[in-house]
Amino acid sequence: MKSFQRIGLRLALALTTTLLGCGTTHHVHHGHTAQFLPETIDSGSPAVCRVVLAQDDPFVASKVTHAGAAPPIGGGSGLVGLGVDVLFSAAYHAADVEAHEVANNDRKDKAAQMSALLAGHGLGASFRTDLQASISNVLSSSSWLHSLRQEMTSQARRVTVTEVNQHPVVQIRFIYHLSYDASALVMQAHLLYFHQGQTNAAYARYYTYFSEPVGSERDAAAVAKWVSSDHELLHRRMNEGMSEVIALLDRDFLNPDPTRPTTPPVTLACYDPLAPGRVQWEGHILREGHPRILFQEKTGNLFSVVPDPIQQRLQ
């Protein structure tokens, strides 16, 4: 029996890198969130608006993959006999899990080494100050949301029952990082809006900015380019990302168009630094006539992207 187990394990190790698909966990959310805002607006009591920014410097994201399912028992392994098949299936899955853990740890260590090169090169306190001022300005322009007060914090925490029993709560969490290969800057805000007295968010959105690639450089060479020339490129893209994410927040949440979307859905081809090559998304274009497009994916989440110059829209 032990010999069969060793055979199954060796076969599993050989097959893990060639046959199994890898489920990838991105730092950008594409899943379904909620209905369009005009259906959930409650312009009653003023809300507390909390902005969370728990970092001073960008970091390099680390790709995480997960093990796939074990082959089905009863012929999935190609071996004869149920007992052997059970052993093969268990060994196959165990080896797959181990292989993913090793790869994830290797990528995490590599990302940490590149992130260390970015320490002290962000905008630091000035970015936090500018972000707070920009959020205050856009909040004051909202057509429906009245702010009781605005909070800026570096401590990420859950919205509590006590809070929502007292007043509506808007929480916006910002995060920014370089892509897995450090080729692009990604900035994202995650919004949660709670009605007073309700413990489930009435509205949730992700607003995401993808910068253009830094160039042909990747990994450590890309990091070096980001921080060269006194970090000018990195700081410029960080400021652009902040402006674009706030523009998405304003169009979708603070000053929504009650009739949106009115444009027909399109398929947009664009650059996604967290996916291999170009991607195609279905949804609605919210802003054109600008170097960057504001796009709402059919799931509801919004993106600021540079469109494919050759094939911007596909019918």
C-alpha positions in Angstrom: 0.0 0.0 0.0 2.8 2.4 0.8 4.3 1.8 -2.6 1.0 2.8 -4.3 0.9 5.9 -2.1 4.5 6.9 -3.2 3.6 6.3 -6.8 0.5 8.5 -6.5 2.5 11.2 -4.8 5.2 11.3 -7.5 2.5 11.4 -10.2 0.7 14.2 -8.4 3.9 16.2 -8.1 4.5 15.8 -11.8 1.0 16.7 -12.8 0.5 19.6 -10.5 2.4 22.1 -12.6 0.9 21.0 -15.9 -2.7 20.0 -15.6 -4.3 22.0 -12.8 -5.8 25.4 -13.4 -4.9 28.1 -10.8 -7.6 30.1 -9.1 -6.1 33.6 -8.7 -7.0 36.0 -5.9 -6.6 39.6 -7.2 -6.4 42.7 -5.0 -9.1 44.1 -7.3 -12.7 43.1 -6.9 -14.8 42.3 -9.9 -17.6 40.4 -8.2 -21.2 41.5 -7.8 -21.8 44.3 -5.3 -25.2 46.0 -5.2 -27.9 47.7 -7.2 -27.5 51.2 -8.6 -27.4 53.9 -6.0 -30.6 55.8 -6.8 -32.6 52.8 -5.6 -30.9 52.9 -2.2 -30.6 56.7 -1.5 -31.8 57.8 1.9 -31.2 61.6 2.3 -32.5 61.7 5.9 -30.1 61.9 8.9 -26.6 63.3 8.2 -24.0 60.5 7.9 -20.6 60.1 9.5 -18.0 59.6 6.7 -14.9 57.7 7.6 -11.9 57.5 5.3 -9.4 54.7 6.1 -5.9 54.9 4.8 -3.6 52.4 6.6 -0.4 53.0 4.7 2.2 55.6 4.0 4.1 53.9 1.1 3.1 51.8 -1.8 4.0 48.1 -1.8 4.2 45.4 -4.4 1.3 43.0 -4.4 1.8 39.3 -4.2 -0.2 36.9 -6.3 -1.9 34.1 -4.4 -3.1 30.9 -6.0 -5.1 28.1 -4.6 -5.2 24.3 -5.0 -7.7 22.8 -7.5 -10.0 20.0 -6.7 -8.7 16.4 -6.5 -9.4 14.1 -9.5 -12.7 12.2 -9.2 -12.5 8.9 -7.5 -13.1 5.9 -9.8 -11.0 6.4 -12.9 -9.8 10.0 -12.5 -6.2 9.0 -11.9 -6.0 6.5 -14.8 -5.1 3.7 -12.4 -7.1 0.6 -11.9 -8.7 -0.2 -8.6 -10.7 1.9 -6.1 -8.1 1.6 -3.3 -5.3 2.9 -5.5 -7.6 5.6 -6.9 -8.4 6.9 -3.4 -4.7 7.0 -2.4 -3.9 8.8 -5.7 -6.7 11.3 -5.3 -5.6 12.2 -1.7 -1.9 12.4 -2.7 -2.7 14.5 -5.8 -4.6 17.0 -3.7 -2.0 17.1 -0.9 0.8 17.7 -3.4 -1.2 20.4 -5.1 -1.8 22.2 -1.9 1.9 22.0 -1.0 3.0 23.2 -4.4 0.7 26.2 -4.2 1.9 27.0 -0.7 5.5 26.9 -1.8 4.8 29.1 -4.9 2.8 31.6 -2.8 5.6 31.9 -0.2 8.2 32.4 -2.9 6.0 35.2 -4.5 5.4 36.7 -1.1 9.1 36.8 -0.3 9.9 38.4 -3.7 7.2 41.0 -3.3 8.5 41.8 0.2 12.0 42.4 -1.2 10.7 44.7 -3.9 8.4 46.5 -1.4 11.4 47.2 0.8 12.8 49.3 -2.1 9.7 51.5 -2.0 9.9 52.3 1.7 10.0 56.0 2.2 9.3 56.8 -1.4 5.6 57.4 -1.2 3.9 60.7 -0.6 3.5 59.9 3.1 1.6 62.5 5.2 1.1 64.8 2.2 -0.9 62.2 0.4 -3.1 61.6 3.4 -3.6 65.4 3.8 -4.5 65.8 0.1 -6.8 62.9 0.2 -8.7 64.2 3.2 -9.0 67.6 1.6 -10.2 66.1 -1.7 -12.8 63.9 0.0 -14.1 66.9 2.0 -14.5 68.9 -1.2 -16.4 66.3 -3.0 -18.6 65.4 0.0 -19.6 69.1 0.3 -20.8 69.0 -3.4 -23.0 65.9 -3.0 -26.5 66.3 -4.2 -28.0 64.1 -1.5 -25.5 63.0 1.2 -25.2 65.3 4.2 -22.2 64.8 6.3 -22.4 65.0 10.1 -18.7 64.8 10.3 -15.7 63.4 8.5 -13.1 61.1 10.0 -9.6 60.2 8.7 -8.0 57.2 10.3 -5.2 54.8 9.7 -6.9 52.0 11.7 -9.0 49.6 9.6 -12.0 48.5 11.6 -15.5 47.2 11.0 -18.5 49.5 11.2 -20.3 48.7 14.5 -23.9 48.2 15.4 -23.7 51.1 17.9 -22.6 53.5 15.1 -25.4 52.6 12.7 -28.0 52.8 15.4 -26.9 56.4 16.0 -26.6 57.6 12.4 -25.9 56.5 8.8 -22.3 55.6 8.1 -20.2 55.9 5.0 -16.8 54.1 5.2 -14.3 54.5 2.4 -11.1 52.4 2.6 -8.2 53.4 0.3 -5.3 51.1 -0.7 -2.6 51.5 -3.3 0.1 49.2 -4.5 2.2 48.1 -7.5 1.1 45.1 -9.6 2.6 41.7 -9.2 5.5 42.5 -11.5 5.7 46.2 -10.3 4.8 47.4 -13.8 1.8 49.5 -12.9 0.2 51.3 -10.0 -3.2 50.2 -8.7 -5.3 52.4 -6.4 -8.7 51.3 -5.0 -11.4 52.6 -2.7 -13.9 50.3 -1.2 -17.1 52.1 -0.2 -19.7 50.8 2.3 -22.9 52.8 3.0 -25.1 51.9 5.9 -28.6 53.3 6.5 -29.3 54.3 10.1 -30.5 51.3 12.1 -29.5 48.7 9.5 -26.6 46.3 10.0 -26.2 45.3 6.4 -24.6 47.7 3.9 -27.3 49.3 1.7 -24.6 50.0 -0.9 -21.1 48.7 -1.7 -18.7 49.6 -4.5 -15.1 49.2 -5.5 -13.5 52.1 -7.4 -10.2 51.1 -9.1 -7.5 53.0 -11.0 -5.0 51.2 -13.2 -2.0 53.3 -14.3 -0.3 52.9 -17.6 2.7 50.5 -17.5 5.9 52.1 -16.2 7.6 50.9 -19.4 9.1 47.6 -20.5 10.8 47.0 -17.1 9.5 44.4 -14.7 10.1 43.5 -11.1 13.1 45.1 -9.5 14.0 47.1 -12.6 10.4 48.5 -12.7 10.7 49.5 -9.0 13.9 51.3 -9.8 12.2 53.2 -12.5 9.3 54.2 -10.3 11.6 55.7 -7.7 14.1 57.3 -10.1 14.3 61.1 -10.7 13.3 61.8 -7.1 10.2 59.6 -7.4 8.6 62.0 -9.9 6.8 59.3 -11.9 5.5 57.5 -8.8 4.2 60.6 -7.2 2.5 61.8 -10.4 0.7 58.5 -10.8 -0.3 58.5 -7.2 -1.9 61.9 -7.6 -3.6 60.9 -10.8 -4.9 57.7 -9.1 -6.4 59.7 -6.2 -8.1 62.2 -8.6 -9.5 59.3 -10.7 -10.8 57.3 -7.8 -12.5 60.3 -6.4 -14.0 61.0 -9.8 -15.5 57.5 -9.8 -16.8 58.0 -6.2 -18.4 61.3 -7.2 -20.1 60.0 -10.3 -21.4 56.8 -8.8 -22.2 57.7 -5.2 -22.1 61.4 -4.3 -23.7 62.9 -7.4 -25.3 59.9 -9.3 -27.4 60.3 -12.4 -30.8 58.8 -11.6 -31.3 57.7 -15.2 -27.9 56.1 -15.5 -26.9 54.0 -17.3 -28.4 55.2 -20.6 -25.7 54.3 -23.0 -25.8 50.9 -24.6 -23.5 48.3 -23.0 -20.2 47.7 -24.8 -17.3 45.4 -24.4 -14.2 47.4 -23.5 -10.7 46.1 -24.3 -8.2 47.5 -21.9 -5.0 46.9 -20.0 -5.4 45.1 -16.6 -2.0 44.9 -14.8 -3.3 42.1 -12.6 -4.3 39.9 -15.4 -2.2 38.4 -18.2 -2.3 40.6 -21.3 -5.4 42.6 -22.4 -8.8 42.0 -21.0 -12.4 42.6 -22.2 -15.0 43.8 -19.8 -18.8 44.2 -20.4 -20.5 47.3 -19.1 -21.0 51.1 -19.6 -18.7 53.9 -20.4 -19.3 56.8 -18.1 -16.7 59.3 -19.4 -15.1 59.7 -22.8 -13.1 62.5 -24.5 -10.4 62.1 -22.0 -7.1 60.1 -22.1 -8.6 57.8 -19.5 -12.0 56.1 -19.6 -14.3 55.8 -16.6 -16.0 52.4 -17.0 -18.7 50.6 -15.0 -18.5 46.9 -15.3 -21.8 45.0 -15.5 -21.3 43.8 -11.8 -21.5 47.5 -10.7 -17.8 48.2 -9.9 -16.1 51.1 -11.6 -12.7 51.5 -13.1 -10.4 54.2 -14.5 -8.4 52.7 -17.3 -6.5 53.4 -20.4 -8.4 51.9 -23.3 -6.8 49.7 -25.9 -5.7 52.1 -28.6 -6.4 49.7 -31.4 -9.7 48.0 -30.4 -11.4 50.2 -27.8 -14.9 48.8 -28.2 -16.1 45.5 -29.4 -19.7 44.9 -30.3 
